[in-house]
Amino acid sequence: MTDYSKITALYSRLSVGDEDRDGGESNSIQNQKIFLENYARGQHLTNIRHYIDDDESGRFFDRSAYSRMMDDVENGKIGVCIMKDLTRWGRDYLQVGNAMEIFRRNNVRFIAVNNGIDSEKPDTLEFAPFINIMSEWYAKDISKKVKTGIKTKGMSGKPIVTEAPYGYVKDPNNKDFWIIDEEAAAVVRLIFRLFIGGKNRNQIAVHLKNEQIPTPTFYMKDRGRGTCKNKTLNEDNRCKWNKATLTNILTRQEYCGDVVNFKTTKHFRDKHNHYVDRSQWHITENVHEPIISRSDFETVQRILENAPVRRPNGDGEIHPLSGLLFCKDCGAKMHIRIDYRNGGKRHVAFCSEYHKGKAKNPKCHSPHIMDADLLMQTIAEVLKKIEDYSISNRAEFEALVKKNLAMQQTDQTKKQQKRIPQITTRLEQIDKVLNKLYEDNALGTIPQDRYEQMSQKYSEEYYALKAELATLQEQLSAYENAGGRAQKFLKLTERHAAFTELTPAILNEFISRIEVHERDQKRARYAIQHISIYFNYIGKFENEVTQLAEPTEQEIRQMREEIEEAKKEKSRAYHRQYSREYRARNLEKQREYDRMKAREYRARRKAQAAAAQPTQ
């Protein structure tokens, strides 16, 4: 039985996006409060307490005031709960039904005034489930209409995000167009410049902190923008940049001048965004003024792709070749460390899989150790030769590229060619199935939950196949468009002509991977070791001009004999030096020893002379 001495809860809620505002509580909230108070007094209900959720959606039930009210219900503090109508409660019939059961268990009288529902009058509760279902249908319908409007806008190339990204602001004359915010754009350019120059994200974060540059969150809040504009932030974090923030900036294609829509999605019941596959994004290029050139952006993406193995060594530095070296035998990426032996400093590359399984089941039977600094010199030499040859012999270079790409067609490529029609056929089948599902759903011949389940399943397969098809077509176009790929490589050589230093940017622009072969002699300090360089656009390009000169067997034998003789001479010189140093260290001891021996000798001679004299 209802205890009227307990709290009479008056619950009010205003949906997100309501335009009727007066700077604090909305007029709608004020009206609800007056309406509910008058009703409670008319029913002679006392001990009134308001629970208000202003600017909260009815689709979600983690609202602050609502949660507090339900806690009070569970704790036995509330006797009566009054709302204007059921839609104030929420738009999920399952959640509303569960809450009504909680009210019943705790003997709480529930009243929805406009719906004529009163839990003390059982006959009024008969229509409550139908009202709840209609409320959820309404929420779903509204969500569908909103999504349709957003999709139409996004497909037209207009940005659908509420805020322009860091570095841009909305044009005051056109809210669908972004203009550069020079102060923030300068920071974006600095971040890209430092990253291309070889700094990792942690090092960039430290640099920005030392320069007292505020993070995007604080920068936008100071200007009344962003998701945290109305939140209180910890000032200690104002200049505290982190790797995640920098990664987000370095991967935003919008900085190239493009508009990227539909990167996330969410269900009408879910307030959290979920990232979708890149194949589902809608990209419109060259819409606004770029902050970063497209070539620099692509270079950064190539560097980031290799980032997981770009481990700093003991000195905190990252070698320019990190992420580009691969073991020829097992295909694993190679790590680079610093070797301080013999009083020097050199960078050594080794297979990452060799040490992992060497105890029991080794994935690679050799470390494939290579001097990374010497490899840098070799790569610089190869690039110089290719640059000179490609610029001075353009026609011949294009012909060689076409020939090399044709030679690189393997059995795998032929399998890919067979795979394309299989994917195309399956895509057509899925398209027919989805159309049938849409038709069945529209006619009501399939349950909604079943429709959503099947639609999601086939949609995921569809987009996965689309992504695979795009990858295969891109790979095959490498052979079909050899001339165009040669032209792209030529532009690279012209842009970096006469380079003096191999920076991470240059390496990642020119090279996609470097395969390191096993040494011809294991555990030998001096050995012959081959490498295979794969360039962007043109693949593995080799000819008699650009190929490094290979030593003959006689030259290898002579080299090793000279190395062995040099090792022997080094050993002899070491022993000679050691002998000299030993004698110098022990000179005084030797002199004392000699003096002692001299005294013993004189004493012995004197004794001999005395013994030889005749006895008187």
C-alpha positions in Angstrom: 0.0 0.0 0.0 1.3 3.5 -0.9 2.8 5.4 2.0 1.9 9.1 1.4 4.2 10.3 4.2 7.2 9.5 1.9 8.5 11.8 -0.9 6.2 12.8 -3.8 8.7 12.7 -6.7 7.9 15.1 -9.6 10.0 14.1 -12.6 10.6 16.5 -15.5 12.7 16.1 -18.6 13.6 18.1 -21.6 15.0 16.5 -24.7 18.3 17.5 -26.3 18.0 20.2 -28.9 15.0 22.0 -27.6 15.2 25.6 -28.7 13.0 27.1 -26.0 15.7 28.4 -23.7 16.0 31.3 -21.2 19.6 30.9 -20.2 19.0 28.4 -17.3 16.2 26.0 -17.1 14.1 25.9 -20.2 10.6 27.3 -20.2 9.4 23.8 -20.9 10.9 22.6 -17.7 9.4 25.5 -15.8 6.0 24.7 -17.3 6.4 21.0 -16.3 7.2 22.0 -12.7 4.2 24.3 -12.4 1.9 21.7 -14.0 3.1 18.8 -11.8 3.0 21.0 -8.6 -0.6 22.0 -9.3 -1.6 18.4 -9.9 0.1 17.2 -6.7 -1.6 19.8 -4.6 -4.9 19.0 -6.2 -4.4 15.4 -5.1 -3.5 16.6 -1.6 0.0 15.2 -2.0 2.8 16.7 0.2 6.5 16.4 0.7 7.2 17.3 -2.9 10.6 16.9 -4.4 11.6 17.8 -8.0 13.9 15.5 -10.1 14.9 17.4 -13.3 16.9 16.2 -16.3 17.3 19.2 -18.6 18.8 18.8 -22.0 18.7 14.9 -21.8 17.6 12.5 -24.4 14.8 10.0 -23.7 16.7 7.3 -25.5 19.1 6.8 -22.6 18.5 6.0 -19.0 21.8 7.0 -17.3 20.4 10.5 -16.7 21.6 12.0 -13.5 18.3 13.0 -11.9 16.5 9.9 -13.1 19.2 7.7 -11.7 19.0 9.5 -8.4 15.2 9.1 -8.3 15.4 5.4 -9.0 18.0 5.0 -6.1 15.6 6.8 -3.8 12.8 4.4 -5.0 15.0 1.3 -4.2 15.9 2.8 -0.8 12.2 3.2 0.1 12.2 7.0 0.2 9.6 7.7 -2.5 5.9 6.9 -2.2 4.5 8.6 -5.3 6.0 9.5 -8.7 4.3 11.9 -11.1 5.2 12.7 -14.7 3.5 14.8 -17.3 3.4 11.8 -19.7 5.2 8.6 -20.4 7.5 10.1 -23.0 9.1 12.1 -20.2 10.1 8.8 -18.7 11.9 7.5 -21.8 11.6 6.0 -25.3 12.7 2.4 -24.7 9.7 0.3 -23.8 11.9 -2.4 -22.2 13.6 0.0 -19.9 10.3 1.7 -19.0 8.7 -1.7 -18.3 11.5 -2.7 -16.1 11.2 0.6 -14.1 7.5 0.1 -13.7 8.2 -3.3 -12.2 10.7 -1.7 -9.7 7.9 0.8 -8.7 5.5 -2.1 -8.1 7.9 -4.0 -5.9 8.6 -0.9 -3.8 4.9 0.1 -3.5 5.4 3.3 -5.4 2.3 4.9 -7.0 3.0 6.0 -10.5 1.0 8.7 -12.4 1.4 9.8 -16.0 -1.1 12.7 -16.1 -1.6 13.3 -19.8 -1.8 9.6 -20.5 -4.5 9.1 -17.8 -2.3 6.4 -16.2 -2.5 5.8 -12.4 -1.0 2.6 -10.9 -3.8 2.6 -8.2 -6.3 2.2 -11.1 -5.2 -1.1 -12.7 -7.5 -0.6 -15.7 -5.5 2.5 -16.7 -2.3 0.4 -17.0 -3.6 -1.7 -19.9 -2.6 0.9 -22.5 0.8 1.7 -21.0 2.8 -1.0 -23.0 1.3 0.2 -26.2 2.2 3.8 -25.4 5.7 2.7 -24.6 6.1 0.9 -27.8 4.8 3.8 -29.8 7.3 6.1 -28.0 10.1 3.8 -29.0 8.8 3.7 -32.6 8.7 7.5 -32.6 12.3 7.7 -31.4 13.4 5.2 -34.1 11.5 7.1 -36.7 13.0 10.4 -35.7 16.5 8.8 -35.7 15.9 7.4 -39.2 14.8 10.8 -40.5 17.8 12.6 -38.9 20.2 10.0 -40.3 18.6 10.5 -43.8 19.1 14.2 -43.6 22.7 13.8 -42.4 23.5 11.2 -45.1 22.1 13.5 -47.8 24.3 16.4 -46.5 27.3 14.2 -46.2 27.1 12.7 -49.6 27.0 16.2 -51.1 30.5 16.9 -49.8 29.5 19.1 -46.9 31.0 18.3 -43.4 28.5 16.7 -41.0 30.6 17.2 -37.8 29.3 19.8 -35.4 32.8 21.4 -34.9 35.6 22.1 -37.4 38.7 20.2 -36.5 41.7 21.8 -34.7 43.3 24.2 -37.2 40.1 25.2 -38.9 37.0 27.3 -37.9 33.6 27.6 -39.6 33.2 30.4 -42.1 30.9 33.0 -40.5 29.2 33.4 -43.8 28.9 29.7 -44.6 28.7 27.2 -41.7 29.3 24.3 -44.1 32.7 25.7 -45.1 35.9 25.7 -43.1 38.6 28.4 -43.1 42.1 28.1 -41.6 42.7 29.2 -38.0 46.3 30.4 -38.5 47.3 30.1 -34.8 46.2 26.5 -34.6 47.3 25.7 -38.1 50.9 26.7 -37.3 50.9 24.1 -34.5 49.6 21.4 -36.9 52.3 22.3 -39.5 54.9 22.1 -36.7 53.7 18.7 -35.6 53.9 17.4 -39.2 57.3 19.0 -39.7 58.8 17.5 -36.5 57.4 14.0 -37.3 58.7 14.0 -40.9 62.0 15.2 -39.5 62.4 12.1 -37.5 60.9 12.9 -34.1 58.5 10.3 -32.6 55.2 11.2 -31.1 56.5 11.1 -27.5 59.3 13.5 -28.4 56.9 15.9 -30.1 54.7 15.8 -27.0 57.6 16.8 -24.8 58.6 19.6 -27.3 55.1 21.1 -27.4 54.9 21.0 -23.6 58.3 22.8 -23.2 57.0 25.4 -25.6 53.9 25.8 -23.5 51.6 25.2 -26.4 48.0 24.4 -25.2 46.4 21.1 -26.3 43.5 21.3 -28.8 41.0 20.7 -26.0 42.1 23.7 -24.0 42.7 25.8 -27.1 39.1 25.3 -28.4 37.6 25.6 -24.9 39.3 29.1 -24.5 37.4 30.1 -27.7 34.1 28.6 -26.7 34.3 25.6 -29.0 34.7 21.9 -28.7 33.0 19.2 -26.6 34.5 20.5 -23.4 33.5 24.2 -23.8 31.1 23.9 -20.8 33.2 21.5 -18.7 35.7 22.3 -16.0 39.2 21.1 -16.9 42.3 20.5 -14.9 44.7 23.4 -15.7 47.7 21.1 -14.9 46.9 19.4 -18.2 46.8 22.5 -20.4 50.0 21.8 -22.2 50.1 18.1 -21.5 50.1 16.6 -25.0 49.9 12.8 -25.5 50.5 10.2 -28.2 46.8 9.7 -28.9 46.2 13.4 -29.6 49.2 13.6 -31.9 48.1 10.4 -33.8 44.7 11.9 -34.3 46.2 15.1 -35.8 48.7 13.2 -38.0 46.0 10.9 -39.5 43.3 13.5 -40.2 42.9 13.7 -44.0 40.9 16.9 -43.5 44.3 18.7 -43.3 44.8 18.0 -47.0 41.7 20.0 -47.8 39.3 17.1 -47.9 36.0 16.5 -46.2 35.7 13.0 -44.7 32.2 11.9 -43.6 30.7 8.8 -42.0 33.7 7.7 -40.1 31.5 6.6 -37.2 28.0 5.2 -36.8 25.6 4.6 -33.9 22.3 2.9 -33.2 19.3 5.0 -32.1 19.5 3.4 -28.6 23.2 3.9 -28.3 24.8 7.2 -27.5 28.3 6.1 -28.3 29.9 6.4 -31.7 31.5 3.3 -33.3 34.2 3.6 -35.9 33.6 1.9 -39.2 35.9 0.5 -41.9 37.6 3.1 -44.1 35.8 1.6 -47.1 32.6 3.0 -45.8 33.9 6.6 -45.5 32.8 9.2 -48.0 35.7 11.4 -49.0 35.3 14.6 -51.0 38.7 16.0 -52.0 39.9 19.6 -52.3 36.9 21.3 -50.6 38.7 23.8 -48.3 42.2 25.3 -48.2 44.8 22.6 -47.1 47.1 23.1 -44.1 49.3 20.2 -45.1 50.4 19.2 -48.6 49.0 15.8 -49.8 52.5 14.5 -50.4 53.6 15.3 -46.8 50.4 13.7 -45.5 51.0 10.5 -47.5 54.6 10.4 -46.3 53.4 10.6 -42.7 50.9 7.8 -43.2 53.7 5.6 -44.6 55.8 6.4 -41.5 52.9 5.7 -39.2 52.3 2.4 -40.9 55.7 1.3 -39.7 55.4 2.9 -36.3 54.6 -0.2 -34.2 58.2 -1.5 -34.6 59.8 1.9 -34.6 61.1 1.2 -31.1 63.5 3.8 -29.6 66.9 2.4 -28.7 68.7 3.0 -25.4 69.4 6.6 -26.3 65.7 7.4 -27.1 66.4 7.9 -30.8 64.7 6.2 -33.7 66.8 5.1 -36.7 65.5 6.3 -40.1 65.4 2.7 -41.3 63.2 1.5 -38.5 60.0 -0.2 -39.9 61.5 -0.5 -43.4 63.7 -3.6 -42.8 62.3 -7.1 -43.2 63.9 -10.5 -42.8 64.1 -12.2 -46.2 63.6 -15.7 -44.7 60.7 -15.3 -42.2 59.3 -12.0 -43.4 59.3 -10.4 -39.9 60.3 -6.8 -39.4 63.8 -6.1 -38.1 64.7 -4.1 -35.0 67.6 -1.7 -34.7 69.7 -1.3 -31.6 72.9 0.5 -30.7 76.2 -1.5 -30.3 78.9 0.2 -28.1 81.5 -2.5 -28.3 85.1 -1.9 -29.2 84.8 1.7 -28.0 82.6 2.8 -30.9 79.0 3.3 -31.6 77.1 1.6 -34.5 73.5 0.7 -35.2 72.8 -3.0 -35.7 69.7 -4.4 -37.3 68.5 -7.9 -36.4 65.5 -10.2 -37.1 62.8 -9.7 -34.4 61.6 -13.3 -34.6 65.0 -14.9 -34.1 65.3 -14.2 -30.4 61.5 -14.9 -29.7 61.5 -18.6 -30.4 65.2 -19.5 -30.4 64.8 -21.5 -27.1 62.3 -24.1 -28.4 60.7 -23.5 -31.8 62.7 -20.8 -33.6 60.7 -19.0 -36.2 63.9 -17.8 -37.8 67.2 -19.7 -37.6 69.4 -16.7 -38.0 69.5 -13.1 -36.6 70.4 -11.7 -40.1 72.6 -9.1 -38.4 73.4 -6.1 -40.5 75.2 -2.7 -39.9 72.3 -0.2 -40.4 74.7 2.7 -40.8 76.6 1.0 -43.6 73.2 0.1 -45.1 72.2 3.7 -45.1 75.3 4.5 -47.2 74.4 1.7 -49.6 70.8 3.0 -50.0 72.0 6.5 -50.6 74.3 5.2 -53.3 71.5 3.3 -55.0 69.1 6.2 -54.8 71.7 8.6 -56.4 72.2 6.1 -59.2 68.5 5.8 -59.9 67.9 9.5 -59.7 70.7 10.2 -62.2 69.6 7.4 -64.5 65.8 8.2 -64.4 66.3 11.9 -65.0 68.8 11.6 -67.9 67.1 8.6 -69.5 63.3 9.1 -69.1 62.1 6.9 -72.0 64.5 4.0 -71.2 63.5 4.3 -67.5 59.8 4.0 -68.2 60.5 1.0 -70.5 62.5 -0.7 -67.7 59.8 -0.1 -65.1 57.2 -1.8 -67.4 59.5 -4.7 -67.9 60.3 -5.1 -64.2 56.7 -4.9 -63.2 55.7 -7.5 -65.8 58.5 -9.8 -64.5 57.1 -9.4 -60.9 53.8 -11.0 -61.9 53.7 -14.2 -59.9 51.3 -17.1 -59.4 49.8 -15.1 -56.6 48.9 -12.3 -59.0 47.3 -14.8 -61.3 45.2 -16.1 -58.4 44.2 -12.5 -57.6 43.0 -12.1 -61.1 40.8 -15.2 -60.7 39.5 -13.9 -57.4 38.0 -10.7 -58.8 35.1 -12.3 -60.7 34.3 -14.4 -57.7 34.0 -11.3 -55.5 32.0 -9.5 -58.1 29.5 -12.4 -58.3 29.1 -12.6 -54.5 28.6 -8.8 -54.3 25.7 -9.1 -56.8 24.2 -11.9 -54.7 24.4 -10.0 -51.5 22.9 -6.9 -53.1 19.9 -9.0 -54.2 19.6 -10.5 -50.7 19.7 -7.0 -49.1 17.0 -5.7 -51.5 14.8 -8.7 -50.5 15.4 -8.0 -46.8 14.4 -4.4 -47.3 11.2 -5.4 -49.1 10.3 -8.0 -46.4 10.9 -5.4 -43.7 8.8 -2.8 -45.4 6.0 -5.3 -45.9 6.3 -6.5 -42.3 6.9 -10.2 -43.2 10.1 -10.4 -41.2 10.6 -9.4 -37.5 12.5 -6.2 -36.9 15.2 -7.8 -34.7 15.7 -10.6 -37.3 15.9 -8.0 -40.1 18.5 -6.0 -38.2 20.6 -9.1 -37.5 20.6 -10.4 -41.1 21.1 -6.9 -42.5 24.1 -6.4 -40.3 25.6 -9.8 -41.2 25.3 -9.3 -45.0 26.4 -5.6 -44.8 29.6 -6.6 -43.0 30.3 -9.3 -45.6 29.5 -6.8 -48.4 31.9 -4.1 -47.2 34.6 -6.6 -46.4 34.4 -7.9 -50.0 34.4 -4.3 -51.3 37.6 -3.6 -49.4 39.2 -6.8 -50.7 38.2 -6.0 -54.3 39.6 -2.5 -54.0 42.9 -3.9 -52.7 43.1 -6.4 -55.5 42.3 -3.8 -58.2 44.9 -1.5 -56.8 47.5 -4.3 -56.8 46.7 -5.3 -60.4 46.7 -1.7 -61.6 50.3 -1.6 -60.6 51.1 -3.7 -63.6 48.5 -2.1 -65.9 49.5 1.4 -65.2 53.3 1.0 -65.2 53.9 4.2 -67.2 51.9 6.3 -64.7 53.7 4.8 -61.8 57.0 5.6 -63.5 55.9 9.2 -63.8 55.0 9.4 -60.1 58.5 8.1 -59.2 60.1 10.6 -61.6 58.3 13.4 -59.7 59.8 12.1 -56.5 63.3 12.1 -58.0 62.9 15.6 -59.2 61.5 16.9 -55.9 64.5 15.3 -54.0 67.2 15.8 -56.6 70.7 16.3 -55.2 69.7 15.4 -51.6 72.5 15.5 -49.1 71.0 13.5 -46.2 68.7 10.6 -46.1 65.9 11.7 -43.7 63.0 9.4 -42.6 60.7 11.4 -45.0 62.9 10.8 -48.0 63.3 7.1 -47.2 59.6 6.5 -46.7 58.7 8.4 -49.9 61.1 6.4 -52.0 61.1 2.9 -50.3 58.3 0.6 -49.3 60.5 -2.2 -47.9 64.0 -3.6 -47.7 64.6 -7.3 -47.4 67.8 -8.4 -45.7 69.3 -11.7 -46.8 71.3 -14.1 -44.7 75.1 -13.6 -44.6 77.2 -16.0 -46.7 79.1 -17.0 -43.6 77.5 -17.3 -40.1 79.3 -16.0 -37.0 81.9 -14.3 -39.2 82.8 -10.7 -38.5 83.3 -10.0 -42.2 80.8 -11.6 -44.7 78.9 -10.9 -47.9 75.3 -10.0 -47.3 72.7 -9.1 -50.0 69.7 -6.8 -49.7 66.6 -6.3 -51.9 65.1 -2.8 -52.1 61.4 -2.3 -53.1 60.5 1.2 -54.1 57.2 2.9 -54.0 55.4 2.9 -57.4 58.0 0.9 -59.3 58.7 -2.1 -57.0 62.0 -3.9 -57.1 63.9 -1.9 -59.8 67.3 -3.4 -60.9 69.4 -3.1 -64.0 73.0 -3.1 -64.9 73.3 0.7 -64.3 71.7 0.9 -60.9 72.7 -2.5 -59.6 75.5 -2.5 -57.0 78.7 -4.1 -58.3 79.1 -7.7 -57.1 82.6 -8.9 -56.1 84.1 -11.9 -58.0 85.1 -15.1 -56.2 88.8 -14.1 -56.6 88.1 -10.7 -55.1 86.2 -12.3 -52.2 89.0 -14.8 -51.5 91.6 -12.0 -51.7 89.6 -9.8 -49.4 89.3 -12.5 -46.8 93.0 -13.3 -47.0 93.8 -9.6 -46.4 91.3 -9.5 -43.5 92.9 -12.6 -41.9 96.4 -11.1 -42.4 95.2 -7.8 -40.9 93.8 -9.7 -37.9 97.1 -11.5 -37.4 99.1 -8.3 -37.7 96.8 -6.6 -35.3 97.3 -9.5 -32.8 101.1 -9.3 -33.2 101.1 -5.5 -32.7 98.9 -5.9 -29.6 101.4 -8.4 -28.1 104.3 -6.1 -28.9 102.6 -3.2 -27.3 101.6 -5.2 -24.3 105.3 -6.4 -23.8 106.5 -2.8 -23.9 103.8 -1.6 -21.5 104.6 -4.6 -19.2 108.3 -3.8 -19.1 107.6 -0.2 -18.5 105.3 -1.0 -15.6 107.8 -3.4 -14.0 111.0 -1.5 -14.8 111.7 -0.6 -11.1 111.0 -4.1 -9.9 113.4 -5.4 -12.5 116.1 -3.0 -11.4 115.7 -4.0 -7.8 115.8 -7.6 -8.8 119.0 -7.0 -10.8 120.5 -5.2 -7.7 119.6 -8.1 -5.5 121.2 -10.6 -7.9 124.3 -8.4 -8.1 124.6 -8.3 -4.3 124.2 -12.1 -4.2 126.8 -12.5 -6.9 129.3 -10.3 -5.1 128.7 -12.1 -1.8 129.1 -15.4 -3.5 132.4 -14.3 -5.2 133.7 -12.9 -1.9 132.9 -16.1 -0.2 134.7 -18.0 -2.9 137.7 -15.8 -2.7 137.9 -16.2 1.1 137.7 -19.9 0.8 140.5 -20.0 -1.7 143.0 -18.2 0.6 145.4 -20.7 2.5 145.0 -21.1 6.3 147.8 -19.6 8.3 
